Structures are given as structure tokens and as C-alpha cells.
């Protein structure tokens, strides 16, 4: 199974649960609490991912990376940005040096 299939299924699940009952859906609960809470959770997961990379084992890092990706998709959903837009941007950058790509954003 392709990675993008997994992410696309997760994106669809998140979209379906946005308007669910906040008592029965974590995604709905996050959306009900607003963009600031969603962004805060993404930041927390990013920090936990960094900590796992530095001081924990592989299993912990894999789990934290999954949490990070999930919360990123929740944030993108809250901003009505489809995963396809992010993947298209990654495709656009493919084959371009990271240094050159970053320099093009600041000029």
C-alpha cells in the first residue's frame, strides 16, 4: 500500500469526523476547541517527536512521528488545505537543492 493512500484515507477520516459529536470524536473535539488548540497540539507533537528522536528508542519515534503527521492533517483540514496541495508542493520541490529552494523563498 502506498504511503499517500494511507494519508489520503486518514485525511478523509478527519474530514468526516470534523462535524461529529465532540464527546465521541477526538477530531471533532479539537475542531470545537478551535485553530489555536489545533496548532498548539501540533507544536506539542513536534516537540515530543524531537525528544523521541534524541532520547528514546525507534518505537517511540515512530509513534510520535505518527502523532505529528495526524495532527498536521487535522490542522490542514481546519484551514481547508487539501493534502494534495502539500504533496504538489513537495513534487514541485523535487530535484531542487534544499539550499536553493530555501534561498528562492527569501529573495
C-alpha positions as CSV (number, residue, x, y, z in Angstrom):
1,X,0.0,0.0,0.0
2,X,1.3,3.4,-1.0
3,X,2.1,5.9,1.8
4,X,-0.1,8.5,0.1
5,X,-3.0,6.1,0.2
6,X,-2.7,5.9,4.0
7,X,-2.5,9.6,4.3
8,X,-5.4,10.1,1.9
9,X,-7.6,7.7,3.9
10,X,-6.6,9.5,7.1
11,X,-7.4,12.9,5.5
12,X,-10.9,11.5,4.5
13,X,-11.5,10.2,8.0
14,X,-10.5,13.5,9.6
15,X,-12.9,15.4,7.2
16,X,-15.7,13.0,8.1
17,X,-15.2,13.5,11.8
18,X,-14.8,17.2,11.9
19,X,-18.5,17.8,12.4
20,X,-19.1,14.7,14.6
21,X,-20.0,14.8,18.3
22,X,-17.1,16.2,20.2
23,X,-17.8,13.7,23.0
24,X,-17.2,10.7,20.7
25,X,-14.6,12.1,18.3
26,X,-11.1,13.5,19.1
27,X,-11.0,15.3,15.7
28,X,-14.4,16.9,16.4
29,X,-13.2,17.9,19.9
30,X,-10.1,19.5,18.5
31,X,-12.1,21.4,15.9
32,X,-14.6,22.5,18.5
33,X,-11.7,24.0,20.6
34,X,-10.5,26.0,17.6
35,X,-7.5,26.7,15.4
36,X,-5.3,27.8,18.3
37,X,-5.8,24.5,20.2
38,X,-5.1,22.5,17.0
39,X,-1.9,24.5,16.3
40,X,-0.9,24.1,20.0
41,X,-1.3,20.3,19.7
42,X,0.7,20.2,16.5
43,X,3.5,22.1,18.3
44,X,3.4,19.7,21.3
45,X,3.6,16.7,19.0
46,X,6.5,18.3,17.1
47,X,8.4,18.7,20.4
48,X,7.6,15.2,21.5
49,X,8.9,13.9,18.2
50,X,12.2,15.8,18.6
51,X,12.5,14.4,22.2
52,X,11.9,10.9,21.0
53,X,14.5,11.3,18.3
54,X,17.1,12.4,20.8
55,X,16.5,10.3,23.8
56,X,14.0,7.5,23.1
57,X,14.0,4.3,21.0
58,X,12.9,3.7,17.5
59,X,9.4,2.6,18.5
60,X,8.8,5.8,20.4
61,X,10.0,7.9,17.5
62,X,7.7,6.1,15.1
63,X,4.7,6.7,17.4
64,X,5.5,10.3,17.9
65,X,6.0,10.8,14.1
66,X,2.6,9.3,13.5
67,X,1.0,11.6,16.1
68,X,2.8,14.6,14.4
69,X,1.5,13.6,11.0
70,X,-2.0,13.1,12.3
71,X,-2.1,16.5,14.0
72,X,-0.7,18.2,10.8
73,X,-3.5,16.7,8.8
74,X,-6.0,18.0,11.4
75,X,-4.5,21.4,11.1
76,X,-4.6,21.3,7.3
77,X,-8.2,20.3,7.5
78,X,-9.0,23.2,9.8
79,X,-7.5,25.5,7.3
80,X,-9.3,23.8,4.3
81,X,-5.9,22.9,2.7
82,X,-6.1,19.5,1.0
83,X,-3.2,17.1,1.4
84,X,-2.9,17.1,-2.4
85,X,-1.8,20.7,-2.2
86,X,1.0,19.8,0.1
87,X,2.0,16.8,-2.0
88,X,2.0,19.0,-5.1
89,X,4.3,21.5,-3.4
90,X,6.7,18.6,-2.5
91,X,6.5,17.4,-6.1
92,X,7.4,21.0,-7.2
93,X,10.4,21.0,-5.0
94,X,11.6,17.5,-6.1
95,X,15.1,17.6,-7.6
96,X,15.7,21.1,-6.3
97,X,18.5,21.6,-3.8
98,X,17.1,22.4,-0.4
99,X,19.5,25.3,-0.1
100,X,18.5,26.7,-3.5
101,X,14.8,26.2,-2.7
102,X,15.0,28.0,0.6
103,X,17.0,30.8,-1.0
104,X,14.3,31.3,-3.6
105,X,11.7,31.9,-0.8
106,X,13.7,34.7,0.7
107,X,14.5,36.6,-2.4
